Amino acid sequence: MRKSLIFLILAVSLSLISTADAQINAGSQDSTVIYTFKSVSAKPTGLFIAPFLGADFPLKTFSGNSKNALTYGARLEFASMSIYPLVLFGQYQFQNHKGLDAYKSLYYLNTMETKISSFGGGFYFLLNKYLKSNFTSPFLVGEVKFYNVKRILSPDIDIPDLKKSESKVIFAGGLGFTLYIFDIITSYNFAGEYSSLSIKTQFHFPLIKF
């Protein structure tokens, strides 16, 4: 499961990198194309929608009962030169972790799922102001999210220290890289018994430019 998720994300990312690289090479004979590439990735301004797809890898206690999961959602981003190098966003995310086979066998479970839906907000801190690059723009990311956790067990039994539902506020932080219209982001979710490492690829589409 983990290998297939990582392969999917890397395959999509490499495909887009190849496309962007071809555009950059084609623009090497046209200074206007190069300038446009820099301005889009370095200092975006406007309102953007950014759907994302990624993988979530459980850590600590979470890794003892659940498998990796596909995660998806979208962010609504606001960027303005008045708050540069900050970009603000709100987001919604969903993921469904299947139970580990060994854990299910231990408690004679036929089915175990941990469904996590979350919404919240955060910021990107663009580092291109300090680290100059023509190819990519690194950035830091910080998030505050409200987790709504529901567990489905079959048969429906009580397991010590395993909550069937819970809501909590969690924090996340990480590092990302922007290339043309998409990002690759790695972040750590500080979520107690639901702590995890996430890798996402997201795409930016302008709704309003200013």
Secondary structure in CASP SS format (residue, H / E / C, confidence):
PFRMAT SS
TARGET T0000
AUTHOR 0000-0000-0000
METHOD secondary structure of the structure
MODEL  1
M C 1.00
R H 1.00
K H 1.00
S H 1.00
L H 1.00
I H 1.00
F H 1.00
L H 1.00
I H 1.00
L H 1.00
A H 1.00
V H 1.00
S H 1.00
L H 1.00
S H 1.00
L H 1.00
I H 1.00
S H 1.00
T H 1.00
A H 1.00
D H 1.00
A H 1.00
Q H 1.00
I H 1.00
N H 1.00
A H 1.00
G H 1.00
S H 1.00
Q H 1.00
D C 1.00
S H 1.00
T H 1.00
V H 1.00
I H 1.00
Y H 1.00
T H 1.00
F H 1.00
K H 1.00
S H 1.00
V H 1.00
S H 1.00
A H 1.00
K C 1.00
P C 1.00
T C 1.00
G E 1.00
L E 1.00
F E 1.00
I E 1.00
A E 1.00
P E 1.00
F E 1.00
L E 1.00
G E 1.00
A E 1.00
D E 1.00
F E 1.00
P E 1.00
L C 1.00
K H 1.00
T H 1.00
F H 1.00
S H 1.00
G C 1.00
N C 1.00
S E 1.00
K C 1.00
N C 1.00
A E 1.00
L E 1.00
T E 1.00
Y E 1.00
G E 1.00
A E 1.00
R E 1.00
L E 1.00
E E 1.00
F E 1.00
A E 1.00
S C 1.00
M C 1.00
S C 1.00
I C 1.00
Y C 1.00
P C 1.00
L E 1.00
V E 1.00
L E 1.00
F E 1.00
G E 1.00
Q E 1.00
Y E 1.00
Q E 1.00
F E 1.00
Q E 1.00
N E 1.00
H E 1.00
K E 1.00
G E 1.00
L C 1.00
D H 1.00
A H 1.00
Y H 1.00
K H 1.00
S H 1.00
L H 1.00
Y C 1.00
Y C 1.00
L C 1.00
N C 1.00
T E 1.00
M E 1.00
E E 1.00
T E 1.00
K E 1.00
I E 1.00
S E 1.00
S E 1.00
F E 1.00
G E 1.00
G E 1.00
G E 1.00
F E 1.00
Y E 1.00
F E 1.00
L E 1.00
L H 1.00
N H 1.00
K H 1.00
Y C 1.00
L C 1.00
K C 1.00
S C 1.00
N C 1.00
F C 1.00
T C 1.00
S E 1.00
P E 1.00
F E 1.00
L E 1.00
V E 1.00
G E 1.00
E E 1.00
V E 1.00
K E 1.00
F E 1.00
Y E 1.00
N E 1.00
V E 1.00
K E 1.00
R E 1.00
I E 1.00
L E 1.00
S E 1.00
P C 1.00
D C 1.00
I C 1.00
D C 1.00
I C 1.00
P C 1.00
D C 1.00
L C 1.00
K C 1.00
K C 1.00
S E 1.00
E E 1.00
S E 1.00
K E 1.00
V E 1.00
I E 1.00
F E 1.00
A E 1.00
G E 1.00
G E 1.00
L E 1.00
G E 1.00
F E 1.00
T E 1.00
L E 1.00
Y C 1.00
I C 1.00
F E 1.00
D E 1.00
I E 1.00
I E 1.00
T E 1.00
S E 1.00
Y E 1.00
N E 1.00
F E 1.00
A C 1.00
G H 1.00
E H 1.00
Y H 1.00
S C 1.00
S E 1.00
L E 1.00
S E 1.00
I E 1.00
K E 1.00
T E 1.00
Q E 1.00
F E 1.00
H C 1.00
F E 1.00
P E 1.00
L E 1.00
I E 1.00
K E 1.00
F C 1.00
END
